[in-house]
Amino acid sequence: MGFGGISLGALTAQLASSLAHTWPADCRPDALYLIAHSDHMSAAITEGALSRLWEDPSHAEAHGWTVETARDLVNGTGSASG
């Protein structure tokens, strides 16, 4: 079994595969096929066109969110507070 996708689908495949290490061995993907993917999953969320669909970034920044905060949370190196 494998995961794959193009653009946002590739981001979804990356995210799902990053959690697969906790799945039973026979359910884990054997391969990833990513087309037009982002180097960092957080970049698509914080820097890409997708981020502009939701709201002006200054609103998130006013509540303590930064590109670094989002990157750390998506990459599993940070923690949410508040």
matplotlib code that plots the C-alpha trace (Angstrom):
import matplotlib.pyplot as plt

x = [0.0, 1.1, 0.0, 0.2, -1.1, -0.6, -0.2, -2.7, -3.2, 0.6, 0.4, -2.4, -0.3, 2.7, 0.7, -1.0, 2.3, 4.0, 1.5, 1.8, 4.6, 2.0, -0.2, -0.1, 2.8, 0.5, -1.4, 1.6, 2.3, 5.2, 5.7, 4.9, 4.4, 4.3, 3.9, 4.3, 4.6, 6.0, 9.4, 7.9, 4.2, 3.9, 5.0, 1.8, -0.3, 1.6, 3.1, 1.1, -2.0, -4.0, -3.3, -4.9, -8.2, -9.0, -8.1, -5.6, -2.4, -2.2, -5.3, -3.4, -0.3, -2.3, -3.2, 0.5, 0.7, 3.7, 5.1, 7.5, 4.6, 2.7, 5.9, 6.7, 3.2, 2.9, 6.3, 5.6, 8.3, 6.1, 3.1, -0.1, -0.7, -3.7]
y = [0.0, 3.5, 7.1, 9.7, 13.0, 16.2, 19.6, 19.7, 15.9, 15.4, 17.5, 15.2, 12.1, 13.6, 14.3, 10.9, 9.1, 11.1, 9.4, 5.9, 4.8, 4.3, 2.1, -1.7, -2.9, -4.4, -1.0, 1.2, 2.6, 1.0, 4.0, 7.7, 9.3, 13.1, 15.4, 19.2, 18.9, 21.4, 20.8, 21.6, 20.8, 24.0, 26.2, 25.3, 26.3, 29.5, 30.8, 29.5, 30.7, 28.4, 30.6, 33.6, 31.8, 31.9, 35.3, 38.1, 36.7, 39.7, 38.3, 35.1, 37.0, 39.2, 36.0, 34.9, 32.7, 33.0, 31.0, 29.4, 28.4, 26.8, 25.1, 23.7, 22.4, 20.8, 19.2, 18.0, 20.0, 22.5, 22.6, 24.7, 26.9, 28.8]
z = [0.0, -0.6, -0.2, -3.0, -4.1, -6.1, -4.4, -1.4, -1.9, -1.5, 1.7, 3.0, 2.1, 3.9, 7.0, 7.1, 6.5, 9.4, 11.7, 10.2, 12.5, 15.2, 13.1, 13.0, 10.7, 8.1, 7.8, 7.3, 3.8, 1.9, -0.4, -0.8, -4.2, -3.8, -6.8, -6.4, -2.7, -0.1, 1.4, 4.8, 5.6, 7.6, 4.6, 2.7, 5.7, 6.6, 3.4, 0.5, -1.2, 1.0, 4.0, 2.4, 1.9, 5.6, 7.1, 7.2, 8.9, 11.2, 13.1, 13.9, 14.9, 17.2, 19.1, 19.4, 16.3, 14.1, 11.2, 13.7, 16.1, 13.2, 11.9, 15.3, 16.0, 12.5, 12.8, 16.3, 18.0, 19.8, 22.0, 22.1, 25.0, 26.2]

ax = plt.figure().add_subplot(projection="3d")
ax.plot(x, y, z, "-o")
ax.set_aspect("equal")
plt.show()
